[in-house]
Amino acid sequence: MRPPCEMVQREFLPSVRTQLARELSQRGLSQSEIARRMSITQAAVSKYLSQPKAKSAPIDEVSSLACKLAEMALSDEFSAADKIKAICSTCMLLRIGSHICESHKKRFNELKEIDCQICAELLGGTEPRFSGRARVIGDMAAAVLVIEQVTGFDRIMPQVRANIVACDETAKSIDDVAGVPGRITMVGGRARVLSGPRFGTSAHTAELLLWAKSSWARVRACLCVSGNENVVQAAESNGFKVLRLKSPAVDPKRISSAATRLVKAQKRVPRLPALHVPGGVGVEPILYLFGKDAISLANHCVDLIEAL
């Protein structure tokens, strides 16, 4: 098993670094300055600059990338993420029916015989598992931005802190649900997310989302907020149909079991379902809001805060 990323590691990246080091050297930078701007050692720069030029013509895309990275390295406007994105974008393009793809097929004849299109399927968005996860992360990132920008989130923030989770229609376990690591917190009077959304975090809220997804076909996201009565009433006034548990609970299996009985008693499927878990001794009341995606749920959250 010799995946194309092995070629990327052994050939593509060294070629990019070599051409980038030469570009910066031609622009008058010293080896120590090149090392600093490329985040590598001076010894590595010396190695790249001393390598003989390849007899074959350089790949146009790699040469263009090296020039682009040189401009980015000489400017303070670009972050490390911008540079990594530029490298990965070129790599992905070369893996879809281009140089890396063809070189890989030449080395492994069985891939050429079946006209391998694995990279095109995975990177081109035709593989549902990957495209679905990408949509969820994008949706979550947009929702987090809305929450961080709204004023007054502290009005609905529970003491255990809030969280928002989302998934797509294929989700089966908490590893298929994206959440906010460490939950949403308050910093300087504003809601803040200290780490970007990722899959497999916030097991408690994720488990309740999976239950809600199986109970209401359109549900793909969940936001947990304070369950104080004024928040619950504001949610109801903004269109949420709140199911109210009679007894406090913390374990998600116990919550979902009790809520299932309430769902079965409903005559109509609510457009915006919600679940209220009352407080008790050592247990804070929590309101779980459910929606079709994270961004729409975040926008409902803004309406909820304005209603308060």
C-alpha positions in Angstrom: 0.0 0.0 0.0 1.7 3.2 -1.3 -0.7 6.1 -1.2 0.0 9.3 -3.1 0.7 11.3 0.1 4.0 9.3 0.3 5.0 11.0 -3.0 3.8 14.4 -1.6 6.1 13.9 1.4 9.1 12.7 -0.5 8.9 14.7 -3.7 6.3 17.5 -3.8 7.1 19.2 -0.5 10.9 19.0 -0.9 10.5 20.5 -4.4 8.4 23.3 -3.1 10.8 24.1 -0.3 13.8 24.0 -2.7 12.2 26.4 -5.2 11.0 28.7 -2.4 14.5 28.9 -0.8 15.9 29.7 -4.2 13.2 32.4 -4.9 14.0 34.1 -1.6 17.7 33.8 -2.1 17.4 35.4 -5.6 15.6 38.3 -3.8 18.6 39.0 -1.7 17.7 37.3 1.6 20.4 35.6 3.7 20.2 32.0 4.6 19.4 32.9 8.2 16.6 35.2 7.1 15.2 32.5 4.6 15.3 30.0 7.5 13.3 32.4 9.7 10.7 33.1 7.1 10.3 29.4 6.1 10.3 28.2 9.7 13.1 25.8 9.1 16.8 25.5 10.2 19.6 27.3 8.4 21.2 23.9 7.7 18.1 22.9 5.8 18.2 26.1 3.8 21.8 25.4 2.9 20.9 21.9 1.8 18.1 23.2 -0.4 20.3 25.9 -2.0 23.2 23.5 -2.7 21.1 20.9 -4.5 21.7 20.7 -8.2 18.9 21.9 -10.4 16.8 19.1 -11.8 17.4 18.1 -15.4 13.7 18.0 -16.2 11.7 21.1 -16.4 10.0 22.1 -13.1 6.3 21.6 -12.7 4.5 24.8 -13.6 2.2 24.6 -10.6 5.1 24.1 -8.2 7.0 27.0 -9.7 3.9 29.2 -9.4 3.4 28.1 -5.9 7.0 28.9 -4.9 6.7 32.4 -6.3 3.4 32.9 -4.5 4.8 31.6 -1.2 7.9 33.9 -1.7 5.6 36.9 -2.0 3.6 35.8 1.1 6.8 35.2 3.1 8.0 38.7 2.3 4.7 40.3 3.5 3.2 40.6 7.0 -0.3 40.4 5.6 -0.4 36.6 5.4 -0.8 34.1 8.3 0.7 30.6 8.6 -2.8 29.3 7.7 -2.8 31.3 4.5 0.5 29.7 3.4 -0.6 26.2 4.4 -3.8 26.7 2.4 -1.8 27.7 -0.7 0.4 24.6 -0.4 -2.5 22.2 0.2 -4.6 23.7 -2.6 -1.8 23.1 -5.1 -1.2 19.6 -3.8 -4.9 18.7 -4.1 -5.0 20.0 -7.7 -2.0 18.0 -8.6 -3.6 14.9 -7.1 -6.8 15.2 -9.2 -5.9 14.1 -12.7 -2.6 16.0 -12.8 1.1 15.4 -12.2 1.0 13.6 -8.8 -2.0 11.5 -10.0 -0.2 10.5 -13.2 3.1 9.8 -11.6 1.4 7.6 -9.0 -0.3 5.6 -11.7 3.0 5.1 -13.6 4.6 3.6 -10.5 1.7 1.3 -9.7 0.4 -0.3 -12.9 -2.6 -1.8 -11.2 -3.9 1.8 -10.5 -3.4 2.7 -14.1 -5.3 -0.4 -15.3 -8.4 0.5 -13.2 -8.0 4.2 -14.1 -7.8 5.1 -10.4 -9.9 8.2 -9.4 -9.7 7.9 -5.6 -8.3 11.4 -5.1 -10.8 12.9 -7.4 -13.6 11.3 -5.5 -12.3 12.2 -2.1 -11.1 15.7 -2.8 -13.7 16.6 -5.4 -16.6 16.4 -3.1 -18.3 13.4 -4.6 -17.6 11.2 -1.5 -20.7 11.9 0.8 -18.9 11.1 4.0 -16.2 13.8 3.4 -18.4 16.4 1.7 -21.0 16.0 4.5 -18.5 16.6 7.2 -17.1 19.6 5.4 -20.5 21.2 5.2 -21.1 20.5 8.9 -17.8 22.2 10.0 -18.5 25.2 7.7 -22.0 25.5 9.2 -20.6 25.3 12.7 -18.0 27.9 12.0 -20.6 30.3 10.7 -22.8 29.6 13.8 -20.0 30.2 16.2 -19.3 33.5 14.5 -22.9 34.6 15.0 -22.9 33.6 18.7 -19.6 35.4 19.3 -20.9 38.6 17.8 -24.2 38.8 19.6 -24.6 41.0 22.6 -26.3 39.6 25.7 -25.4 35.9 25.4 -24.8 35.9 29.1 -28.6 36.1 29.5 -29.0 32.6 28.3 -25.6 31.2 29.4 -26.0 28.3 31.9 -23.5 27.9 34.8 -22.2 24.8 33.1 -21.6 26.9 30.0 -23.3 26.5 26.6 -22.5 24.4 23.6 -23.7 23.9 20.1 -23.4 20.7 18.1 -24.3 19.7 14.5 -24.2 16.7 12.2 -25.5 15.5 8.8 -28.1 12.9 7.9 -25.5 10.1 8.0 -24.5 10.6 11.7 -24.7 7.5 13.8 -22.3 8.1 16.8 -20.9 11.0 18.7 -17.8 10.8 16.5 -20.0 12.0 13.6 -21.2 15.0 15.6 -19.2 18.3 15.6 -19.1 20.4 18.7 -17.1 23.1 20.5 -14.3 21.7 22.6 -14.4 23.2 26.1 -17.9 24.6 25.4 -18.8 28.2 24.8 -17.7 30.6 27.6 -17.8 34.3 28.5 -14.8 36.5 28.1 -15.1 40.3 28.7 -18.9 40.1 28.5 -19.0 38.3 25.2 -19.5 34.7 24.2 -16.2 33.2 23.1 -15.1 29.9 21.6 -11.5 29.1 22.6 -11.1 26.3 20.1 -12.7 25.7 16.7 -15.4 23.1 16.1 -14.4 19.5 15.6 -16.0 16.1 15.5 -16.2 13.8 18.5 -16.4 16.4 21.2 -19.2 17.3 23.7 -20.4 13.8 24.2 -23.4 14.8 26.3 -25.0 17.3 23.9 -24.0 15.1 20.9 -25.8 12.1 22.3 -29.0 14.2 22.8 -28.7 15.5 19.2 -28.5 11.9 17.9 -31.7 11.1 19.9 -33.5 14.2 18.6 -32.4 13.4 15.0 -34.0 10.0 15.4 -37.2 11.6 16.8 -37.6 14.5 14.4 -36.5 13.9 10.8 -35.3 17.5 10.1 -33.2 18.0 13.2 -29.4 18.3 12.6 -28.3 20.7 15.4 -28.7 21.3 19.1 -27.9 24.3 21.3 -28.0 24.0 25.1 -28.7 27.1 27.1 -30.1 28.1 30.5 -33.3 26.5 31.5 -34.5 29.3 33.6 -38.2 30.0 33.2 -37.8 33.4 31.5 -35.6 31.8 28.9 -38.0 29.0 28.3 -40.9 31.5 27.8 -38.8 33.6 25.4 -38.1 30.4 23.4 -41.8 29.6 23.2 -42.7 33.1 22.1 -40.1 32.7 19.3 -41.8 29.6 17.9 -40.1 26.7 19.8 -42.4 23.9 21.0 -40.9 23.1 24.4 -41.3 19.6 25.8 -40.9 19.7 29.6 -39.5 16.9 31.6 -41.0 16.5 35.0 -37.9 15.4 36.9 -34.3 16.7 36.9 -31.8 14.6 35.1 -28.1 14.8 33.9 -27.5 11.5 32.1 -28.3 11.9 28.4 -29.8 8.4 28.2 -32.2 9.1 31.1 -33.1 12.4 29.5 -33.8 10.9 26.1 -35.7 8.0 27.5 -38.1 10.4 29.4 -38.3 12.7 26.4 -39.2 9.8 24.1 -42.5 9.3 25.9 -43.3 13.1 25.5 -42.5 12.9 21.7 -44.9 9.9 21.3 -47.7 11.8 22.9 -47.3 14.7 20.4 -50.0 15.0 17.7 -48.0 17.1 15.4 -44.3 17.3 14.5 -43.0 20.7 15.7 -41.1 22.9 13.4 -38.8 24.0 16.2 -38.6 21.4 18.9 -37.0 22.0 22.3 -36.5 20.1 25.5 -36.5 21.5 29.0 -34.9 19.6 31.8 -35.8 21.0 35.2 -33.3 21.8 37.9 -33.0 20.1 41.3 -30.6 19.6 44.1 -27.2 20.2 42.5 -28.8 20.1 39.0 -29.1 23.2 36.9 -32.2 23.6 34.6 -31.2 23.3 30.9 -33.0 24.1 27.7 -32.0 22.1 24.6 -33.0 23.9 21.4 -33.1 21.8 18.2 -32.9 23.0 14.6 -32.2 22.0 11.0 -28.6 23.3 11.1 -26.2 25.2 13.3 -26.4 28.5 11.6 -30.2 28.7 11.7 -30.1 27.7 15.4 -27.6 30.5 16.1 -29.9 33.0 14.4 -32.8 31.8 16.5 -30.5 32.3 19.5 -30.1 35.9 18.6 -33.9 36.3 18.4 -34.2 34.6 21.8 -31.8 37.1 23.3 -33.6 40.0 21.8 -36.9 38.7 23.2 -35.3 38.7 26.7 
